[in-house]
């Protein structure tokens, strides 16, 4: 069955609600996010809706917000959107020209909600083992606040050989399941563990009224793209970050 069309403007905002920043503020309906510099998503302007003032004035307020916090001004924009063009007209440019686009993909839970090949544990709070598997190296100071900040969040893990070897995070916004932080330890990859994590989160979401799912992936991450496409995910839109510096 083909996927139903998705309201990309609504999904753009839904993704922000699924993983809220440590600090948020507004310029009209535009969302300002700050989280001590950890991740672009949690430290960027989300220009969704009406700024309720000229764009030139709105971006000045955004610039002041980030300057006050010692952060570079960033804006997450959907490629091809009118606001991306408007920001370009006031001097904002690609902040990360060396990086590939990020794809936001979506599907229905019916395509993901199968029984996992591995036992997936889903809990409402991550423990130290979850964080250890989710990050290669020290856990950033802002990560727990960002990861655990959503009203409805779940943390999935798969344990093999006595260790947590695969993890992922899910969040519920309306009927949407957002999936992020999917990571499998290198020595356990290509065994279907990422698929199991997504299926475990889908089954958790279904009990809460979930019907659709989204996730984000850098489009040059071919192994992840293959996993998600095989699960029925399709591209809703692409985004990049702009800056005035």
C-alpha positions as CSV (number, residue, x, y, z in Angstrom):
1,X,0.0,0.0,0.0
2,X,1.5,3.4,-0.9
3,X,2.2,5.8,1.9
4,X,-0.3,8.5,2.4
5,X,1.0,12.0,1.6
6,X,2.4,13.8,4.7
7,X,2.0,17.4,5.7
8,X,5.7,18.3,5.7
9,X,5.2,21.6,7.5
10,X,3.4,19.8,10.3
11,X,6.0,17.1,10.4
12,X,8.8,19.7,10.5
13,X,7.4,21.0,13.8
14,X,6.5,17.5,15.1
15,X,10.2,16.5,14.9
16,X,11.1,19.4,17.2
17,X,8.5,18.4,19.8
18,X,9.7,14.8,19.8
19,X,13.1,15.8,21.0
20,X,12.8,19.2,22.8
21,X,15.8,21.4,23.6
22,X,16.9,22.3,27.1
23,X,15.9,25.9,26.5
24,X,13.3,27.2,24.1
25,X,12.0,30.7,23.2
26,X,10.0,32.1,20.4
27,X,10.1,34.8,17.7
28,X,6.4,34.9,16.7
29,X,5.8,31.2,15.9
30,X,9.5,30.5,15.1
31,X,11.1,28.3,17.7
32,X,14.5,29.1,19.2
33,X,16.3,26.2,20.7
34,X,19.5,26.0,22.8
35,X,21.1,23.1,24.6
36,X,24.7,24.0,25.4
37,X,25.8,23.4,21.9
38,X,25.0,19.7,21.7
39,X,23.5,18.7,18.3
40,X,22.3,21.1,15.6
41,X,18.7,20.1,16.2
42,X,18.8,21.2,19.8
43,X,20.7,24.5,19.1
44,X,19.0,26.0,16.1
45,X,16.2,28.2,15.0
46,X,13.2,26.2,13.6
47,X,11.5,28.7,11.2
48,X,8.1,27.1,11.1
49,X,5.0,29.2,10.9
50,X,4.7,33.0,11.0
51,X,7.5,35.0,12.7
52,X,4.9,37.8,13.0
53,X,7.4,40.4,11.9
54,X,9.7,41.0,8.9
55,X,12.2,38.2,8.4
56,X,15.1,40.6,8.6
57,X,13.9,41.6,12.1
58,X,13.2,38.0,13.2
59,X,16.7,36.8,12.3
60,X,18.2,39.7,14.3
61,X,16.3,38.5,17.3
62,X,17.5,34.9,16.7
63,X,21.1,36.1,16.3
64,X,20.9,37.9,19.6
65,X,19.4,34.8,21.3
66,X,22.4,32.7,20.2
67,X,25.0,35.3,20.8
68,X,23.8,35.7,24.4
69,X,24.4,32.0,24.9
70,X,27.8,31.9,23.2
71,X,26.4,29.8,20.4
72,X,26.7,30.3,16.6
73,X,23.5,31.3,15.0
74,X,22.0,28.3,13.2
75,X,18.7,27.8,11.4
76,X,17.3,24.4,10.3
77,X,15.6,24.8,7.0
78,X,13.7,22.5,4.7
79,X,15.3,22.5,1.3
80,X,13.2,24.3,-1.3
81,X,11.0,26.0,1.3
82,X,10.1,29.7,1.0
83,X,11.7,30.5,4.3
84,X,15.0,29.0,3.1
85,X,15.0,31.4,0.2
86,X,14.0,34.3,2.5
87,X,16.9,33.6,4.9
88,X,19.2,33.5,1.9
89,X,18.0,36.9,0.8
90,X,19.1,38.4,4.2
91,X,22.6,36.9,4.0
92,X,22.3,33.5,5.7
93,X,24.4,30.8,4.0
94,X,25.0,27.0,4.3
95,X,26.6,26.4,7.7
96,X,28.0,22.9,6.8
97,X,28.7,22.8,3.0
98,X,30.9,19.7,3.5
99,X,28.1,17.6,4.9
100,X,25.4,15.7,3.1
101,X,21.7,16.6,3.4
102,X,19.6,15.2,6.2
103,X,16.6,13.2,5.1
104,X,13.5,13.1,7.3
105,X,11.8,9.8,6.4
106,X,8.3,8.6,7.3
107,X,6.2,5.4,7.2
108,X,3.2,3.8,8.8
109,X,3.6,1.6,11.9
110,X,1.9,-1.3,10.1
111,X,5.1,-1.6,8.1
112,X,7.4,-1.6,11.1
113,X,5.3,-3.4,13.7
114,X,6.6,-6.9,13.3
115,X,8.0,-9.2,16.0
116,X,11.7,-8.5,16.4
117,X,14.2,-11.3,15.9
118,X,15.9,-10.3,19.2
119,X,14.5,-9.6,22.6
120,X,14.1,-5.8,22.9
121,X,13.8,-4.1,26.3
122,X,11.9,-0.8,26.3
123,X,12.0,1.4,29.4
124,X,10.9,4.9,30.2
125,X,14.3,6.0,31.5
126,X,17.8,5.1,30.1
127,X,20.4,3.6,32.4
128,X,24.2,3.9,32.2
129,X,24.5,0.9,29.9
130,X,22.1,2.5,27.4
131,X,24.1,5.7,27.3
132,X,27.4,3.8,27.0
133,X,26.1,2.0,23.9
134,X,24.4,5.2,22.5
135,X,27.6,7.2,22.5
136,X,31.1,6.5,21.2
137,X,33.1,8.3,24.0
138,X,31.9,10.5,26.9
139,X,28.3,11.4,27.1
140,X,27.8,15.1,26.3
141,X,26.6,17.1,29.4
142,X,23.4,18.2,27.7
143,X,22.5,14.8,26.3
144,X,20.4,13.5,29.2
145,X,18.3,16.6,29.4
146,X,17.6,16.5,25.6
147,X,17.1,12.8,25.4
148,X,14.8,12.5,28.4
149,X,13.0,15.8,28.0
150,X,10.0,14.6,25.8
151,X,6.7,14.0,27.7
152,X,6.5,10.5,26.2
153,X,9.8,8.9,25.5
154,X,11.1,5.3,25.5
155,X,14.5,3.8,25.4
156,X,15.0,0.5,23.6
157,X,18.0,-1.8,24.0
158,X,19.2,-5.3,22.9
159,X,21.5,-7.3,25.1
160,X,23.8,-10.0,23.7
161,X,26.7,-11.7,25.4
162,X,26.0,-9.9,28.6
163,X,26.3,-6.4,27.2
164,X,23.9,-3.8,25.7
165,X,24.9,-3.8,22.0
166,X,22.1,-1.9,20.3
167,X,19.9,1.0,21.4
168,X,17.4,3.5,20.1
169,X,15.1,6.2,21.4
170,X,11.4,6.7,20.7
171,X,9.1,9.6,21.4
172,X,5.4,10.1,20.9
173,X,3.9,13.4,19.5
174,X,0.2,12.9,18.8
175,X,0.1,9.7,16.6
176,X,3.7,10.1,15.5
177,X,6.5,7.9,16.7
178,X,9.8,9.7,16.4
179,X,12.9,7.4,16.3
180,X,16.4,8.6,16.9
181,X,19.7,7.7,18.6
182,X,19.7,4.3,16.9
183,X,23.2,2.8,17.3
184,X,24.6,-0.7,17.1
185,X,28.1,-1.5,18.4
186,X,30.5,-1.9,15.4
187,X,31.2,-5.6,16.1
188,X,27.5,-6.5,16.1
189,X,26.4,-4.7,12.9
190,X,24.8,-6.4,9.9
191,X,22.8,-8.7,12.1
192,X,19.4,-7.0,12.0
193,X,19.8,-5.4,15.4
194,X,18.8,-1.9,14.2
195,X,15.7,-3.3,12.7
196,X,14.8,-5.1,15.9
197,X,15.2,-1.8,17.9
198,X,12.8,0.0,15.5
199,X,10.3,-2.9,15.7
200,X,10.5,-2.8,19.5
201,X,9.8,0.9,19.6
202,X,7.0,0.5,17.1
203,X,5.3,-2.1,19.3
204,X,5.6,0.3,22.3
205,X,4.1,3.1,20.3
206,X,1.2,1.1,19.0
207,X,0.0,0.6,22.5
208,X,-0.1,4.4,22.9
209,X,-2.1,5.0,19.7
210,X,0.8,5.5,17.4
211,X,0.0,5.2,13.7
212,X,2.9,6.8,11.8
213,X,6.7,7.0,12.4
214,X,9.5,9.4,11.4
215,X,13.2,9.4,11.7
216,X,16.2,11.4,10.4
217,X,19.3,10.1,8.6
218,X,22.2,11.7,6.9
219,X,21.8,10.6,3.3
220,X,25.4,9.4,2.8
221,X,24.8,6.9,5.6
222,X,24.1,4.1,3.2
223,X,23.7,1.2,5.7
224,X,21.1,3.1,7.7
225,X,19.3,4.3,4.6
226,X,19.1,0.7,3.4
227,X,17.7,-0.5,6.7
228,X,15.0,2.2,6.8
229,X,14.0,1.8,3.2
230,X,13.6,-1.9,3.7
231,X,11.2,-1.1,6.6
232,X,9.1,1.0,4.4
233,X,10.4,4.5,5.2
234,X,10.3,7.1,2.4
235,X,11.6,10.6,2.3
236,X,9.3,13.4,3.4
237,X,11.8,16.2,3.0
238,X,15.5,17.2,3.4
239,X,17.0,19.8,5.5
240,X,20.2,21.7,6.1
241,X,21.6,24.3,8.5
242,X,22.1,27.9,7.6
243,X,24.1,30.5,9.4
244,X,24.9,34.2,9.1
245,X,28.6,33.7,9.8
